[in-house]
Amino acid sequence: MKVSIIGAGTVGASLISMLRDPSRSAALHEAVGDDLEIVGVAVRDASKLRPGVPSELISNNPMELVERSDVDIVVELAGGV
């Protein structure tokens, strides 16, 4: 399943870390019934360095991620909205 995440602050970064952790992938696969692949992360400031998040996943346009036809799950974790 393809996942887009809106927000990469404390909570969003923790979710990204968990989803990218190979030691947790088997348990997540079993719980969901499929692999979870992060395909995009929307943030306010795309120029800010985000350790653990590949730069090619970063976007400053959350609607672009919401409207993608290949995304199965959108997780909104933006703070200060």
C-alpha positions in Angstrom: 0.0 0.0 0.0 1.3 3.4 -0.9 1.2 6.0 1.9 1.5 9.8 1.8 2.2 11.7 5.0 1.3 15.3 5.6 3.6 16.7 8.3 7.1 15.7 9.3 7.4 17.3 12.7 7.8 15.2 15.9 4.9 12.8 15.3 5.3 12.7 11.5 9.0 12.0 11.7 8.4 9.2 14.2 5.8 7.6 11.9 8.3 7.9 8.9 11.0 6.3 11.0 8.7 3.5 12.0 7.5 2.8 8.5 11.1 2.8 7.2 12.4 0.5 9.9 13.1 -3.0 8.4 12.8 -4.6 11.9 9.1 -3.4 12.1 8.2 -4.2 8.5 7.2 -7.8 9.1 4.8 -6.9 12.0 3.3 -4.0 9.9 2.9 -6.3 6.9 1.1 -8.9 9.1 -1.1 -6.2 10.7 -2.1 -4.5 7.4 -1.9 -7.5 5.1 0.5 -5.6 2.7 3.7 -3.7 2.7 3.5 0.1 3.5 5.5 2.3 1.1 5.9 6.0 1.8 5.6 7.7 -1.6 5.4 11.4 -0.4 5.8 13.6 2.6 4.3 17.1 2.6 6.0 19.8 4.7 5.8 23.5 5.1 9.5 24.1 4.4 10.8 21.7 1.7 14.3 23.3 2.0 14.7 22.2 5.6 16.9 19.1 6.1 14.9 16.1 7.4 17.2 13.3 8.4 15.8 9.9 7.6 13.5 11.2 4.9 14.7 10.9 1.3 14.7 14.3 -0.4 12.8 12.9 -3.4 9.8 12.2 -1.2 9.6 15.8 0.2 6.9 18.2 -1.2 5.5 21.5 0.0 2.2 20.8 -1.7 0.0 18.5 0.4 -2.9 18.5 -2.2 -0.5 17.0 -4.7 -0.1 14.0 -2.4 -3.8 13.8 -1.6 -4.8 13.8 -5.3 -2.3 11.2 -6.4 -4.2 8.3 -7.9 -1.6 5.7 -6.7 -1.9 6.7 -3.0 -3.9 4.3 -0.8 -3.5 6.0 2.5 -3.0 9.7 3.4 -2.0 10.4 7.0 -2.4 14.0 8.2 0.0 14.9 11.0 0.5 18.6 10.4 0.8 20.6 13.6 -0.2 24.2 14.0 -2.9 24.1 11.5 
